Amino acid sequence: MIFEPIKVIVAVILSLILFLIAYRKKRRRPKDPQEVKRVIVSYFKRKNWEYRELSHGIFMVKKNMRKILFYVDFKMNFNILKEILYEAFLNNVKDVRILSLER
């Protein structure tokens, strides 16, 4: 008789957990370079980093002496790589991150 309420409580909790697992919101992956850039910039702005657009597709975030150079786009070729390395040299950036969204 004592075990009946416990079984009911356990069943309710398990069914609630299974319901939450089945209907949880899945995160949508961004597919557009502008959307990826917006997500990255908003993340670093929440962390109080400065944002600066250098050229098309290339942007930099910095905080104190730490600088990160980003490139987000579908295509990547040697001319773009030269431009990224040139911007890194001019701005004294040691951390370069290239996000190629090829399908």
Secondary structure as UniProt FT lines:
FT   HELIX           3..22
FT   HELIX           33..46
FT   TURN            47..48
FT   STRAND          50..55
FT   TURN            56..57
FT   STRAND          58..63
FT   TURN            64..65
FT   STRAND          66..73
FT   HELIX           78..90
FT   TURN            91..92
FT   STRAND          95..100
//
